[in-house]
Amino acid sequence: MQSKKIIWIDFKNSHEPLFFKSIIKSLPNYEKVYTHRDHLEVSGLIKKYGYNSLEVGGRTTGSMLRRKVSFMFRVLKLLITVPKYDISLHHGSIWASFVSEYLFDR
């Protein structure tokens, strides 16, 4: 029996848990992996809508250097924690774009 294809969804902002809810319902034959960052109400909405999501990073403030280091740390952590997937879905998540570009360049 062929295993299910895996979809990885990265939530970065508070509108996305509801935005993806209807899309996810139309994909019952896929295994789903969710990640999010702790920013605004994202964590609370993740719980409200029943996603089993891994929290990876949050909003970083401060100097440009601190924000860039935080950006790189989240990309690296996603590369380590997200299992191999077939499809990446996001709504403008720059982190997911970098992770996908790296994984598909190999």
C-alpha positions in Angstrom: 0.0 0.0 0.0 1.3 3.4 -0.9 1.8 5.9 1.9 0.0 9.2 2.1 1.7 12.2 0.7 2.7 14.8 3.3 1.7 18.5 3.2 3.6 20.9 5.5 1.7 24.1 6.5 3.6 26.9 8.2 1.4 29.5 10.0 3.0 32.9 10.5 0.1 35.2 11.2 -3.2 35.3 13.0 -5.5 35.1 10.0 -3.9 31.9 8.6 -5.4 29.2 10.9 -8.9 30.1 9.7 -7.7 30.7 6.1 -6.3 27.2 5.8 -9.1 25.4 7.6 -11.3 25.1 4.4 -8.3 24.2 2.2 -7.3 21.5 4.6 -10.8 20.0 4.6 -10.5 19.5 0.8 -7.3 17.4 1.3 -8.4 14.4 3.3 -6.0 12.0 1.5 -2.9 13.8 2.7 -1.0 13.6 6.0 -0.5 17.1 7.4 2.4 18.6 9.4 1.8 22.0 10.9 4.3 24.6 12.3 3.7 28.1 13.6 5.5 30.9 15.3 4.4 32.5 18.6 3.2 35.8 17.3 0.1 37.8 18.1 -2.9 35.4 18.6 -1.5 32.6 16.4 -0.9 30.1 19.2 -4.3 30.6 20.7 -6.0 30.3 17.3 -4.0 27.1 16.6 -5.5 25.6 19.7 -9.0 26.9 19.0 -9.1 25.3 15.6 -7.6 22.0 16.8 -4.3 22.0 14.9 -1.6 19.7 16.2 1.1 22.3 15.4 4.7 22.6 16.5 5.7 26.0 17.7 9.0 27.1 16.1 10.1 30.6 17.0 8.3 33.9 17.6 8.5 37.6 16.8 11.9 39.1 17.3 12.4 42.8 18.0 15.6 44.8 18.4 18.5 45.4 16.1 18.7 44.3 12.5 21.5 41.8 13.5 19.3 40.2 16.2 16.3 39.9 13.8 18.6 38.3 11.1 20.0 35.8 13.5 16.5 34.9 14.7 15.4 34.5 11.1 18.3 32.1 10.4 17.7 30.2 13.7 14.0 29.6 12.7 15.0 28.4 9.2 17.5 26.0 10.7 15.1 24.7 13.3 12.5 24.1 10.6 15.0 22.2 8.5 15.7 20.0 11.5 12.2 19.4 12.8 9.9 19.3 9.7 9.8 15.8 8.3 10.3 15.2 4.6 7.2 16.5 2.8 5.7 16.5 -0.7 3.9 19.9 -0.7 4.6 23.1 1.3 1.6 25.4 1.8 1.9 28.8 3.4 0.6 32.3 3.0 3.7 34.3 2.4 5.9 32.6 5.0 9.4 33.6 4.0 10.8 30.9 6.4 8.9 28.1 4.5 10.1 29.5 1.2 13.7 29.3 2.3 13.3 25.8 3.8 11.6 24.6 0.6 14.2 26.2 -1.7 17.0 24.5 0.3 15.3 21.1 0.4 14.4 21.0 -3.3 17.8 22.2 -4.4 19.5 19.1 -3.1 
